[in-house]
Amino acid sequence: MTLATLDPGRIRAITLDLDDTLWPVWPAIHRAEDILRAWLDTHAPRTATLARDQETSRRARRQVLSDMPDRTHDLAAIRRESIRQLLHWAGDDPALAEPAFDVFFEARQQVTLFDDALPALAALSARYPVVALSNGNADVHRIGIGRHFRAAISAAQIGVGKPDRRAFAAAAQAAGVPEDAVLHIGDDAHLDGAGALAAGMQLAWINRTAAPWPDAIDGQPHAVATDMLALCRLVGI
């Protein structure tokens, strides 16, 4: 892969993906789902049985996505309404969807940061305003890293998700700089990479798995690093 030329002098702010950039997301999600099912065992056992069947859970999610095509960017709403759908199918009280989701959401914030994440966040935020930009529903303040961020922008908050250019424009605005003055850091070549490049940002691709850069994406990253500390060195921090 031939990289675009990184220009550290252009960088006046950082926008930063969260899931799988600062922590592995699926262990956190699976743990939160286990805690949710345990809660349902006590409060809605028939729903708990349905929730343990993967195909039924997927069918509930598909039903919600079909019923709410204008909310596909809002993962919290999709999760909450999928729980409500399972409660309905099981004959349990659909109002339990609210406390059940709260249990899931609180557990979802219990993430295990990559070893490089905190020192890199400290180094980046000491030099630049850093804005979180995520399609997910992680809360940097509940996780305990909010002090490193100028702001946090989520797809649910602004009504669109990455790779939509409007998501990147909102993050740049929150940082107080034009889009071409931003270095976006993220792990997903399509959501982070294609979106940031289309927005005119410089792109740092965190590629922890040695994945190939997709040929279908128009453009190349300006930096590629296996972890966040390696990226800091590339940027000159």
N, C-alpha and C positions, 0 to 999 in steps of 0.2 A: 504494500500500500504506500502510495506517495502522499505525504502529508501536505496540507496547506501550510503557509508560513505563519508561525505564531509571532505576533507583535505584542510583547508585554507592555510596551509603551501606550498602546491603545486602551488597556484595561483600566477602567475606572470603577467597575463594580463586578460582582460575581452573582450569577444566579445558579442555584444548586438543586439538583434532584435529591430525593431522600431515599426511597426504597431501593435497595440493591446498590446504592452508591455509598451510603453511610452505614447501612446494616443489611444483612440478608433478610428479605421480607417474609419468605414463606415459612420459616420456623415460627415467626411471630404470629402469622395468620393461623397456622395450624394449632398453635397453643391456644389462641383466643377462641377458635372454634371448639376445642375440647372443653374449655371453661364454659362456653355458652351451652354446650350439650349437657354438661353437668348441672348447670342452673335449670335447664329445661327438665331434667330428670325429676327435680323437686317440684317445679311450678307447673309444668305441662308435659307429663310423661309420654302422652301419646304423640305429641309433637317431637319430643326427643327421639322417639323411635323412627319417625320419618326423617329427622335430620341426620340420623346415622346412615341412612341409605343414600349413597352418593348420587344415584340416578334421580331419585326423588328430589334431592336438593338442587341438582342441576335443572330439573324440570321447573321447579319453583322459580329459579332465577330467570330461566328463559321466559316464563310467563310474565314476570315483572318487567323484563326488558321489552316484551311485546306490548304490554299495557302502558309503559311509560317511555316511549321512544325519545321524548324530549329531556329525559333525565339520565341518559346513559353515561354522562360525564360525572354523575354524583354517586360515587361508590357507597357512601354512607346510606343514601336513600335506597339504593338498590339492595343493600344488605338488610336494612330494616324492613323493607316491603317483602323481601324474600322470606324473612322470618314470619311476617304476618300471613303470607300465603300458606306456609306450612301449618301455622296455627289454625287457619281456616279449614284446611283440608283435614286436619286431625280432629276438628270439632272442639278445639280449645278457644279460649277468649282471645280474639285478635288484639285487644288492647294490651296484652302482654308483650307485644312486639316492641313497645317503647322501653320498658325496663330490661327486656332481653337484649336489645341492641346496646343499651348502656353497659351491660356486663361485657358484651363482646368488645365494645369500643375501648373501654378502660383496659382490658387485657391486651388489646392490639397495640397499645402504646408501650408495652413492656418489650422493648427490643434489645438486642445485644449488638452494640456498635462494633464495627470492624476496628481492630487495634489502631489503625492509622487515622480513624475518623476524627477523634477529639483533638489530637495535636495538630492535624491539618486545619480543622475548623478554627482553632485558636490562632494559627498563623495567618490564615486568610482574612479572618474578621479583624485582626489587628491592623491590616493594611487597607482593606476594601470594605464597603458596605456589602453584606451578603444577604440575598433574598432566597428563601426556599421556594421552589416551584415544583409542585407535585400534582399528579393526577389522583393520588391516594388520599387517605384520611388520617395520616399520621399528624400528630400535634407536637411541634418542636418544644413547646413549653411543658406539656405533660411528660414528654420524654426526658426533659431536663437539660436541653441544649439551646433553649431559646435565647440565652444571653449572647449567642454568637450571630444572631440574625437581626437585620434591620426590619425585615417583614417576612411574612409567609403567605404565599399565594397558592390557593388550591383550585382545582377545576370546579369543585362544587361552589366555591365562593364567587367565581367570575362567570360561570355558565359555559365555559369551553375548557377543553383539556389539550395538553400537548398531543400531537405536534401542531395544533392550530396556532398560527402566528399571533393571534390575539392574546394567547396565554403568555407568550414571551414579551409582548409589548406591555402587558400589565405588570410583569415582573420588573422590566426595565424602568417603568414609571415609578414603581414602588422604591426602586433603588435611587431614583432621582437622576438618571442618566439616559442618553439616547441608546437605542438598541445596539448600534455599532460600537459602543464603548463598553459592552458587556462581554465577559467570558462566561459562557454557560458550561457547567460541569454536570455530566450525567452518564449513566451506564447503558441506556437503551438507544441503540443506533437509530432507530426509526422515530421514537417519540422525542427523545432529547436531541439526537443528531440532526435528523432531517428538519425538525422544527426550528432549532437554533440557527442552522445555516440559512434556512429560508428567511429568517428574521434579520439576517445580516450580522449576527453575532459571531464572535470567535467561539470555537467549540473545543472543549477538552473532553475526550472520551475515556471514561474509566472502564477499562476492559480487563476485568479480573480473571476471565476465563480463556483468554487468547482466542477469542472469536474473530472470524474474518469480517472486515468492513463490507456491508452489503453493496453489491455493484449497482443496485437499483437506486441508491440515494445519490442525488445530484450534489456533488461536492465531497470534500474530504475534511476530516477533523484537523484542527490546527495543532493538537497535541494528543498523544495517546499514552496512558500510564496504567500500570497494573494496580496502583492504589493511590490514595489521596496524597500521601507524603511524597511519593515519586512525582506526582503532578506539581506539588509545591516547588520542588527542585527545578522542574522544567520552567516554571513561571519566574523563578529567581527569588523565591522566598526561603 
